[in-house]
C-alpha cells in the first residue's frame, strides 16, 4: 500500500518521535491537516507534527510522517 493512499482519520495510531526514537503516545486520529494530526486518547487530545513522527497504524502499516506532508484531500486524490 502506498503511503499516499492511506487515510489516518478514525484509525488507531501509535506515534513515535523520529528525533529521540521514543513513543509519543497512541490513540485515534480525529483530525489531520497538512503538517499535523490530532490524536485523541480518552479525554485528552495531542497535536502531533508529521515531520518528526512515525505512525504505526492499527493494521501494522508504518508511515514516516515526512512522506505524508500534504493535506489529506490532496494526498488521497493524487493516489
N, C-alpha and C positions, 0 to 999 in steps of 0.2 A: 504494500500500500504506500503510495506516495504521500509524503508529509503534507503536501499542499492540498490534498483531498480529505484531510482529517478535520472533522468538526470537534471542538472541545466542549461546546455548550452541553450542559446537563450530563457530562461524563465525570466519573470519579477519577481524580488525578493525584499522583504523588509528585511533589515538586522538590527538585534538588538544585542546589546552588552550584554553578559551574566554577566559581572562583575558589570557594573554600570546600567544595565537594562534600557538603552535608545536607541532610534533609531539611527543607524549609517548611514542610507541612503537607497535609493532604486534605482532600475534601472534594466537593462538587463544584465544577466551573459554572458560575452563574452569569458571567459577563465576560466578553472578550473584545478588546479594542486592538488597534494597530500594534501597540507596544506593551500592553498589559493584559493580564487576566485577573478576574476576581474569583477567588476560591472561598467557598463557604463551608464551614465545618461547625455544625451545631448552631449556636447563636453568634458566632464570630465569623468575620469575613476578612480576608487578606488580599491586598493588591500585590500581584507578583509581576515583576518585569520579565518579559520574554527573553530579552537579550542576554541575561546572565543565568538562565534557568534551563533545566532539562525536565521534561514532563514524562512520567510513566503513566499511561492510560490504563483503564480497568481491564482492557484485553491484552495487556502486556506490551503494547506498542510504545517505543521510546522515541520522543521527539526532542530534538535540540531546539530551543526557543528561537535561536538565530535563524532557523530555516522557515519560521512561520511569522516573520516580522512584516505582516501585511494585515489589512483589515480582513476579517473573515469573509465578507462578501466578495472581495477581490480575489482572495486566495481560492475560494471554492468555485467561483465562476471560471477561473483560468485552468482548472484541473481537467 
